[in-house]
Amino acid sequence: MTTTGLWCDRCGRSTGDGSHNSCAAARVLEPPRFCPQCRRRMKVQVVPTGWSAVCVEHGETHQ
């Protein structure tokens, strides 16, 4: 889970809203689904070598 933003990049809820331990555990295997800066749902593409996620406001993140 990305903790530098205001929002959880897996569930989309505020990072200050309770524990996100299950989100952090799931993010080990999954790509992010929400932009941690603006909470928008991202376009995610998974390929055999990794993943990329694109926010219309903040651009692309990839592994």
PyMOL Python script that loads the backbone (N, CA, C, O; Angstrom):
from pymol import cmd

cmd.read_pdbstr("""\
ATOM      1  N   MET A   1       0.847  -1.175   0.000  1.00  0.00           N
ATOM      2  CA  MET A   1       0.000   0.000   0.000  1.00  0.00           C
ATOM      3  C   MET A   1       0.887   1.231   0.000  1.00  0.00           C
ATOM      4  O   MET A   1       1.908   1.282   0.687  1.00  0.00           O
ATOM      5  N   THR A   2       0.487   2.205  -0.770  1.00  0.00           N
ATOM      6  CA  THR A   2       1.208   3.463  -0.800  1.00  0.00           C
ATOM      7  C   THR A   2       0.746   4.323   0.365  1.00  0.00           C
ATOM      8  O   THR A   2      -0.441   4.624   0.489  1.00  0.00           O
ATOM      9  N   THR A   3       1.689   4.721   1.221  1.00  0.00           N
ATOM     10  CA  THR A   3       1.321   5.514   2.387  1.00  0.00           C
ATOM     11  C   THR A   3       1.653   6.983   2.206  1.00  0.00           C
ATOM     12  O   THR A   3       1.399   7.782   3.108  1.00  0.00           O
ATOM     13  N   THR A   4       2.218   7.364   1.057  1.00  0.00           N
ATOM     14  CA  THR A   4       2.572   8.764   0.840  1.00  0.00           C
ATOM     15  C   THR A   4       1.382   9.604   0.426  1.00  0.00           C
ATOM     16  O   THR A   4       1.450  10.831   0.480  1.00  0.00           O
ATOM     17  N   GLY A   5       0.281   8.966   0.011  1.00  0.00           N
ATOM     18  CA  GLY A   5      -0.902   9.698  -0.409  1.00  0.00           C
ATOM     19  C   GLY A   5      -1.928   9.794   0.700  1.00  0.00           C
ATOM     20  O   GLY A   5      -1.725   9.300   1.809  1.00  0.00           O
ATOM     21  N   LEU A   6      -3.029  10.437   0.377  1.00  0.00           N
ATOM     22  CA  LEU A   6      -4.117  10.599   1.329  1.00  0.00           C
ATOM     23  C   LEU A   6      -5.063   9.407   1.317  1.00  0.00           C
ATOM     24  O   LEU A   6      -5.820   9.200   2.265  1.00  0.00           O
ATOM     25  N   TRP A   7      -5.020   8.621   0.240  1.00  0.00           N
ATOM     26  CA  TRP A   7      -5.961   7.532   0.030  1.00  0.00           C
ATOM     27  C   TRP A   7      -5.229   6.208  -0.127  1.00  0.00           C
ATOM     28  O   TRP A   7      -4.108   6.169  -0.633  1.00  0.00           O
ATOM     29  N   CYS A   8      -5.860   5.129   0.306  1.00  0.00           N
ATOM     30  CA  CYS A   8      -5.310   3.782   0.138  1.00  0.00           C
ATOM     31  C   CYS A   8      -5.385   3.429  -1.345  1.00  0.00           C
ATOM     32  O   CYS A   8      -6.433   3.604  -1.968  1.00  0.00           O
ATOM     33  N   ASP A   9      -4.295   2.936  -1.913  1.00  0.00           N
ATOM     34  CA  ASP A   9      -4.291   2.617  -3.340  1.00  0.00           C
ATOM     35  C   ASP A   9      -4.950   1.277  -3.663  1.00  0.00           C
ATOM     36  O   ASP A   9      -5.015   0.891  -4.830  1.00  0.00           O
ATOM     37  N   ARG A  10      -5.432   0.572  -2.659  1.00  0.00           N
ATOM     38  CA  ARG A  10      -6.152  -0.679  -2.906  1.00  0.00           C
ATOM     39  C   ARG A  10      -7.652  -0.528  -2.704  1.00  0.00           C
ATOM     40  O   ARG A  10      -8.427  -0.913  -3.579  1.00  0.00           O
ATOM     41  N   CYS A  11      -8.087   0.030  -1.557  1.00  0.00           N
ATOM     42  CA  CYS A  11      -9.526   0.121  -1.267  1.00  0.00           C
ATOM     43  C   CYS A  11     -10.114   1.499  -1.556  1.00  0.00           C
ATOM     44  O   CYS A  11     -11.330   1.633  -1.693  1.00  0.00           O
ATOM     45  N   GLY A  12      -9.271   2.522  -1.651  1.00  0.00           N
ATOM     46  CA  GLY A  12      -9.750   3.867  -1.955  1.00  0.00           C
ATOM     47  C   GLY A  12     -10.193   4.675  -0.750  1.00  0.00           C
ATOM     48  O   GLY A  12     -10.591   5.830  -0.902  1.00  0.00           O
ATOM     49  N   ARG A  13     -10.135   4.101   0.443  1.00  0.00           N
ATOM     50  CA  ARG A  13     -10.528   4.845   1.643  1.00  0.00           C
ATOM     51  C   ARG A  13      -9.354   5.674   2.166  1.00  0.00           C
ATOM     52  O   ARG A  13      -8.208   5.468   1.766  1.00  0.00           O
ATOM     53  N   SER A  14      -9.651   6.595   3.048  1.00  0.00           N
ATOM     54  CA  SER A  14      -8.634   7.452   3.628  1.00  0.00           C
ATOM     55  C   SER A  14      -7.600   6.622   4.375  1.00  0.00           C
ATOM     56  O   SER A  14      -7.954   5.653   5.046  1.00  0.00           O
ATOM     57  N   THR A  15      -6.320   6.992   4.267  1.00  0.00           N
ATOM     58  CA  THR A  15      -5.262   6.252   4.963  1.00  0.00           C
ATOM     59  C   THR A  15      -5.367   6.426   6.470  1.00  0.00           C
ATOM     60  O   THR A  15      -4.821   5.614   7.217  1.00  0.00           O
ATOM     61  N   GLY A  16      -6.047   7.450   6.928  1.00  0.00           N
ATOM     62  CA  GLY A  16      -6.247   7.662   8.354  1.00  0.00           C
ATOM     63  C   GLY A  16      -7.486   6.968   8.892  1.00  0.00           C
ATOM     64  O   GLY A  16      -7.783   7.053  10.084  1.00  0.00           O
ATOM     65  N   ASP A  17      -8.203   6.284   8.021  1.00  0.00           N
ATOM     66  CA  ASP A  17      -9.466   5.631   8.388  1.00  0.00           C
ATOM     67  C   ASP A  17      -9.207   4.168   8.759  1.00  0.00           C
ATOM     68  O   ASP A  17      -9.457   3.267   7.959  1.00  0.00           O
ATOM     69  N   GLY A  18      -8.714   3.942   9.952  1.00  0.00           N
ATOM     70  CA  GLY A  18      -8.506   2.573  10.435  1.00  0.00           C
ATOM     71  C   GLY A  18      -7.249   1.922   9.881  1.00  0.00           C
ATOM     72  O   GLY A  18      -6.420   2.559   9.231  1.00  0.00           O
ATOM     73  N   SER A  19      -7.141   0.645  10.159  1.00  0.00           N
ATOM     74  CA  SER A  19      -5.980  -0.130   9.749  1.00  0.00           C
ATOM     75  C   SER A  19      -6.149  -0.626   8.312  1.00  0.00           C
ATOM     76  O   SER A  19      -7.235  -1.042   7.908  1.00  0.00           O
ATOM     77  N   HIS A  20      -5.081  -0.576   7.568  1.00  0.00           N
ATOM     78  CA  HIS A  20      -5.078  -1.064   6.192  1.00  0.00           C
ATOM     79  C   HIS A  20      -4.105  -2.231   6.051  1.00  0.00           C
ATOM     80  O   HIS A  20      -3.469  -2.396   5.010  1.00  0.00           O
ATOM     81  N   ASN A  21      -3.993  -3.038   7.102  1.00  0.00           N
ATOM     82  CA  ASN A  21      -3.078  -4.182   7.068  1.00  0.00           C
ATOM     83  C   ASN A  21      -3.463  -5.189   5.990  1.00  0.00           C
ATOM     84  O   ASN A  21      -2.588  -5.733   5.317  1.00  0.00           O
ATOM     85  N   SER A  22      -4.760  -5.445   5.817  1.00  0.00           N
ATOM     86  CA  SER A  22      -5.181  -6.389   4.786  1.00  0.00           C
ATOM     87  C   SER A  22      -4.907  -5.828   3.390  1.00  0.00           C
ATOM     88  O   SER A  22      -4.595  -6.583   2.469  1.00  0.00           O
ATOM     89  N   CYS A  23      -5.021  -4.521   3.232  1.00  0.00           N
ATOM     90  CA  CYS A  23      -4.700  -3.886   1.948  1.00  0.00           C
ATOM     91  C   CYS A  23      -3.212  -4.019   1.645  1.00  0.00           C
ATOM     92  O   CYS A  23      -2.827  -4.327   0.517  1.00  0.00           O
ATOM     93  N   ALA A  24      -2.387  -3.788   2.645  1.00  0.00           N
ATOM     94  CA  ALA A  24      -0.945  -3.906   2.457  1.00  0.00           C
ATOM     95  C   ALA A  24      -0.553  -5.331   2.103  1.00  0.00           C
ATOM     96  O   ALA A  24       0.317  -5.543   1.258  1.00  0.00           O
ATOM     97  N   ALA A  25      -1.180  -6.301   2.736  1.00  0.00           N
ATOM     98  CA  ALA A  25      -0.883  -7.705   2.440  1.00  0.00           C
ATOM     99  C   ALA A  25      -1.322  -8.061   1.023  1.00  0.00           C
ATOM    100  O   ALA A  25      -0.607  -8.777   0.321  1.00  0.00           O
ATOM    101  N   ALA A  26      -2.472  -7.578   0.594  1.00  0.00           N
ATOM    102  CA  ALA A  26      -2.964  -7.869  -0.753  1.00  0.00           C
ATOM    103  C   ALA A  26      -2.123  -7.180  -1.819  1.00  0.00           C
ATOM    104  O   ALA A  26      -1.943  -7.723  -2.909  1.00  0.00           O
ATOM    105  N   ARG A  27      -1.606  -5.995  -1.520  1.00  0.00           N
ATOM    106  CA  ARG A  27      -0.815  -5.240  -2.496  1.00  0.00           C
ATOM    107  C   ARG A  27       0.507  -5.896  -2.838  1.00  0.00           C
ATOM    108  O   ARG A  27       1.141  -5.528  -3.826  1.00  0.00           O
ATOM    109  N   VAL A  28       0.936  -6.868  -2.032  1.00  0.00           N
ATOM    110  CA  VAL A  28       2.153  -7.610  -2.362  1.00  0.00           C
ATOM    111  C   VAL A  28       1.945  -8.357  -3.682  1.00  0.00           C
ATOM    112  O   VAL A  28       2.877  -8.498  -4.473  1.00  0.00           O
ATOM    113  N   LEU A  29       0.724  -8.834  -3.915  1.00  0.00           N
ATOM    114  CA  LEU A  29       0.420  -9.620  -5.110  1.00  0.00           C
ATOM    115  C   LEU A  29      -0.405  -8.880  -6.164  1.00  0.00           C
ATOM    116  O   LEU A  29      -0.453  -9.317  -7.314  1.00  0.00           O
ATOM    117  N   GLU A  30      -1.052  -7.774  -5.801  1.00  0.00           N
ATOM    118  CA  GLU A  30      -1.962  -7.077  -6.702  1.00  0.00           C
ATOM    119  C   GLU A  30      -1.445  -5.683  -7.062  1.00  0.00           C
ATOM    120  O   GLU A  30      -0.704  -5.075  -6.289  1.00  0.00           O
ATOM    121  N   PRO A  31      -1.834  -5.179  -8.230  1.00  0.00           N
ATOM    122  CA  PRO A  31      -1.500  -3.791  -8.567  1.00  0.00           C
ATOM    123  C   PRO A  31      -2.427  -2.834  -7.825  1.00  0.00           C
ATOM    124  O   PRO A  31      -3.455  -3.266  -7.302  1.00  0.00           O
ATOM    125  N   PRO A  32      -2.093  -1.547  -7.766  1.00  0.00           N
ATOM    126  CA  PRO A  32      -2.978  -0.575  -7.134  1.00  0.00           C
ATOM    127  C   PRO A  32      -4.240  -0.396  -7.968  1.00  0.00           C
ATOM    128  O   PRO A  32      -4.210  -0.586  -9.184  1.00  0.00           O
ATOM    129  N   ARG A  33      -5.335  -0.038  -7.335  1.00  0.00           N
ATOM    130  CA  ARG A  33      -6.602   0.177  -8.040  1.00  0.00           C
ATOM    131  C   ARG A  33      -7.054   1.630  -7.980  1.00  0.00           C
ATOM    132  O   ARG A  33      -7.791   2.089  -8.852  1.00  0.00           O
ATOM    133  N   PHE A  34      -6.617   2.354  -6.957  1.00  0.00           N
ATOM    134  CA  PHE A  34      -7.010   3.750  -6.792  1.00  0.00           C
ATOM    135  C   PHE A  34      -5.764   4.621  -6.719  1.00  0.00           C
ATOM    136  O   PHE A  34      -4.730   4.192  -6.207  1.00  0.00           O
ATOM    137  N   CYS A  35      -5.861   5.840  -7.230  1.00  0.00           N
ATOM    138  CA  CYS A  35      -4.755   6.795  -7.142  1.00  0.00           C
ATOM    139  C   CYS A  35      -4.637   7.252  -5.687  1.00  0.00           C
ATOM    140  O   CYS A  35      -5.625   7.715  -5.115  1.00  0.00           O
ATOM    141  N   PRO A  36      -3.459   7.135  -5.076  1.00  0.00           N
ATOM    142  CA  PRO A  36      -3.303   7.542  -3.679  1.00  0.00           C
ATOM    143  C   PRO A  36      -3.343   9.061  -3.477  1.00  0.00           C
ATOM    144  O   PRO A  36      -3.442   9.529  -2.342  1.00  0.00           O
ATOM    145  N   GLN A  37      -3.269   9.829  -4.561  1.00  0.00           N
ATOM    146  CA  GLN A  37      -3.289  11.284  -4.435  1.00  0.00           C
ATOM    147  C   GLN A  37      -4.682  11.885  -4.602  1.00  0.00           C
ATOM    148  O   GLN A  37      -5.017  12.875  -3.952  1.00  0.00           O
ATOM    149  N   CYS A  38      -5.506  11.275  -5.487  1.00  0.00           N
ATOM    150  CA  CYS A  38      -6.813  11.893  -5.758  1.00  0.00           C
ATOM    151  C   CYS A  38      -7.997  10.932  -5.627  1.00  0.00           C
ATOM    152  O   CYS A  38      -9.142  11.350  -5.797  1.00  0.00           O
ATOM    153  N   ARG A  39      -7.747   9.662  -5.329  1.00  0.00           N
ATOM    154  CA  ARG A  39      -8.771   8.648  -5.093  1.00  0.00           C
ATOM    155  C   ARG A  39      -9.530   8.218  -6.353  1.00  0.00           C
ATOM    156  O   ARG A  39     -10.544   7.527  -6.253  1.00  0.00           O
ATOM    157  N   ARG A  40      -9.057   8.614  -7.523  1.00  0.00           N
ATOM    158  CA  ARG A  40      -9.711   8.170  -8.749  1.00  0.00           C
ATOM    159  C   ARG A  40      -9.371   6.715  -9.022  1.00  0.00           C
ATOM    160  O   ARG A  40      -8.276   6.254  -8.701  1.00  0.00           O
ATOM    161  N   ARG A  41     -10.307   6.000  -9.613  1.00  0.00           N
ATOM    162  CA  ARG A  41     -10.065   4.627 -10.030  1.00  0.00           C
ATOM    163  C   ARG A  41      -9.099   4.680 -11.212  1.00  0.00           C
ATOM    164  O   ARG A  41      -9.300   5.462 -12.141  1.00  0.00           O
ATOM    165  N   MET A  42      -8.058   3.858 -11.183  1.00  0.00           N
ATOM    166  CA  MET A  42      -7.051   3.875 -12.235  1.00  0.00           C
ATOM    167  C   MET A  42      -7.294   2.778 -13.261  1.00  0.00           C
ATOM    168  O   MET A  42      -7.906   1.752 -12.963  1.00  0.00           O
ATOM    169  N   LYS A  43      -6.806   3.013 -14.472  1.00  0.00           N
ATOM    170  CA  LYS A  43      -6.833   2.009 -15.524  1.00  0.00           C
ATOM    171  C   LYS A  43      -5.605   1.126 -15.294  1.00  0.00           C
ATOM    172  O   LYS A  43      -4.471   1.605 -15.331  1.00  0.00           O
ATOM    173  N   VAL A  44      -5.841  -0.170 -15.056  1.00  0.00           N
ATOM    174  CA  VAL A  44      -4.758  -1.087 -14.705  1.00  0.00           C
ATOM    175  C   VAL A  44      -4.589  -2.129 -15.800  1.00  0.00           C
ATOM    176  O   VAL A  44      -5.567  -2.691 -16.291  1.00  0.00           O
ATOM    177  N   GLN A  45      -3.333  -2.383 -16.181  1.00  0.00           N
ATOM    178  CA  GLN A  45      -3.032  -3.434 -17.143  1.00  0.00           C
ATOM    179  C   GLN A  45      -1.995  -4.361 -16.519  1.00  0.00           C
ATOM    180  O   GLN A  45      -0.927  -3.923 -16.090  1.00  0.00           O
ATOM    181  N   VAL A  46      -2.328  -5.644 -16.476  1.00  0.00           N
ATOM    182  CA  VAL A  46      -1.420  -6.651 -15.926  1.00  0.00           C
ATOM    183  C   VAL A  46      -0.848  -7.460 -17.079  1.00  0.00           C
ATOM    184  O   VAL A  46      -1.588  -7.958 -17.927  1.00  0.00           O
ATOM    185  N   VAL A  47       0.476  -7.588 -17.105  1.00  0.00           N
ATOM    186  CA  VAL A  47       1.186  -8.382 -18.116  1.00  0.00           C
ATOM    187  C   VAL A  47       2.081  -9.379 -17.387  1.00  0.00           C
ATOM    188  O   VAL A  47       2.314  -9.225 -16.188  1.00  0.00           O
ATOM    189  N   PRO A  48       2.585 -10.392 -18.077  1.00  0.00           N
ATOM    190  CA  PRO A  48       3.430 -11.398 -17.396  1.00  0.00           C
ATOM    191  C   PRO A  48       4.656 -10.827 -16.678  1.00  0.00           C
ATOM    192  O   PRO A  48       5.141 -11.422 -15.716  1.00  0.00           O
ATOM    193  N   THR A  49       5.152  -9.698 -17.130  1.00  0.00           N
ATOM    194  CA  THR A  49       6.351  -9.121 -16.521  1.00  0.00           C
ATOM    195  C   THR A  49       6.072  -8.086 -15.439  1.00  0.00           C
ATOM    196  O   THR A  49       7.013  -7.554 -14.849  1.00  0.00           O
ATOM    197  N   GLY A  50       4.805  -7.785 -15.162  1.00  0.00           N
ATOM    198  CA  GLY A  50       4.469  -6.786 -14.143  1.00  0.00           C
ATOM    199  C   GLY A  50       3.120  -6.165 -14.404  1.00  0.00           C
ATOM    200  O   GLY A  50       2.213  -6.838 -14.893  1.00  0.00           O
ATOM    201  N   TRP A  51       2.971  -4.890 -14.086  1.00  0.00           N
ATOM    202  CA  TRP A  51       1.713  -4.184 -14.270  1.00  0.00           C
ATOM    203  C   TRP A  51       1.974  -2.700 -14.486  1.00  0.00           C
ATOM    204  O   TRP A  51       3.056  -2.194 -14.187  1.00  0.00           O
ATOM    205  N   SER A  52       0.957  -2.008 -15.013  1.00  0.00           N
ATOM    206  CA  SER A  52       0.988  -0.552 -15.088  1.00  0.00           C
ATOM    207  C   SER A  52      -0.396  -0.044 -14.701  1.00  0.00           C
ATOM    208  O   SER A  52      -1.407  -0.683 -14.994  1.00  0.00           O
ATOM    209  N   ALA A  53      -0.431   1.095 -14.048  1.00  0.00           N
ATOM    210  CA  ALA A  53      -1.678   1.716 -13.617  1.00  0.00           C
ATOM    211  C   ALA A  53      -1.619   3.189 -13.991  1.00  0.00           C
ATOM    212  O   ALA A  53      -0.617   3.858 -13.739  1.00  0.00           O
ATOM    213  N   VAL A  54      -2.687   3.691 -14.589  1.00  0.00           N
ATOM    214  CA  VAL A  54      -2.702   5.068 -15.069  1.00  0.00           C
ATOM    215  C   VAL A  54      -3.850   5.849 -14.429  1.00  0.00           C
ATOM    216  O   VAL A  54      -5.010   5.442 -14.490  1.00  0.00           O
ATOM    217  N   CYS A  55      -3.500   6.976 -13.818  1.00  0.00           N
ATOM    218  CA  CYS A  55      -4.477   7.932 -13.302  1.00  0.00           C
ATOM    219  C   CYS A  55      -4.569   9.061 -14.331  1.00  0.00           C
ATOM    220  O   CYS A  55      -3.545   9.536 -14.820  1.00  0.00           O
ATOM    221  N   VAL A  56      -5.785   9.492 -14.660  1.00  0.00           N
ATOM    222  CA  VAL A  56      -5.934  10.555 -15.660  1.00  0.00           C
ATOM    223  C   VAL A  56      -5.332  11.871 -15.176  1.00  0.00           C
ATOM    224  O   VAL A  56      -4.950  12.700 -16.002  1.00  0.00           O
ATOM    225  N   GLU A  57      -5.237  12.085 -13.878  1.00  0.00           N
ATOM    226  CA  GLU A  57      -4.672  13.319 -13.336  1.00  0.00           C
ATOM    227  C   GLU A  57      -3.176  13.234 -13.060  1.00  0.00           C
ATOM    228  O   GLU A  57      -2.450  14.199 -13.301  1.00  0.00           O
ATOM    229  N   HIS A  58      -2.698  12.082 -12.554  1.00  0.00           N
ATOM    230  CA  HIS A  58      -1.326  11.978 -12.058  1.00  0.00           C
ATOM    231  C   HIS A  58      -0.411  11.058 -12.844  1.00  0.00           C
ATOM    232  O   HIS A  58       0.741  10.858 -12.459  1.00  0.00           O
ATOM    233  N   GLY A  59      -0.899  10.499 -13.932  1.00  0.00           N
ATOM    234  CA  GLY A  59      -0.023   9.733 -14.816  1.00  0.00           C
ATOM    235  C   GLY A  59       0.115   8.264 -14.451  1.00  0.00           C
ATOM    236  O   GLY A  59      -0.726   7.686 -13.762  1.00  0.00           O
ATOM    237  N   GLU A  60       1.205   7.679 -14.938  1.00  0.00           N
ATOM    238  CA  GLU A  60       1.403   6.228 -14.873  1.00  0.00           C
ATOM    239  C   GLU A  60       2.322   5.804 -13.733  1.00  0.00           C
ATOM    240  O   GLU A  60       3.294   6.481 -13.396  1.00  0.00           O
ATOM    241  N   THR A  61       1.979   4.667 -13.159  1.00  0.00           N
ATOM    242  CA  THR A  61       2.808   3.975 -12.173  1.00  0.00           C
ATOM    243  C   THR A  61       3.009   2.572 -12.702  1.00  0.00           C
ATOM    244  O   THR A  61       2.078   1.995 -13.263  1.00  0.00           O
ATOM    245  N   HIS A  62       4.177   2.009 -12.544  1.00  0.00           N
ATOM    246  CA  HIS A  62       4.390   0.655 -13.050  1.00  0.00           C
ATOM    247  C   HIS A  62       5.364  -0.119 -12.190  1.00  0.00           C
ATOM    248  O   HIS A  62       6.117   0.442 -11.394  1.00  0.00           O
ATOM    249  N   GLN A  63       5.323  -1.424 -12.376  1.00  0.00           N
ATOM    250  CA  GLN A  63       6.256  -2.311 -11.676  1.00  0.00           C
ATOM    251  C   GLN A  63       7.079  -3.018 -12.687  1.00  0.00           C
ATOM    252  O   GLN A  63       7.940  -3.822 -12.330  1.00  0.00           O
TER     253      GLN A  63
END
""", "prot")
cmd.dss("prot")
cmd.show_as("cartoon", "prot")
cmd.util.cbc("prot")
cmd.orient("prot")
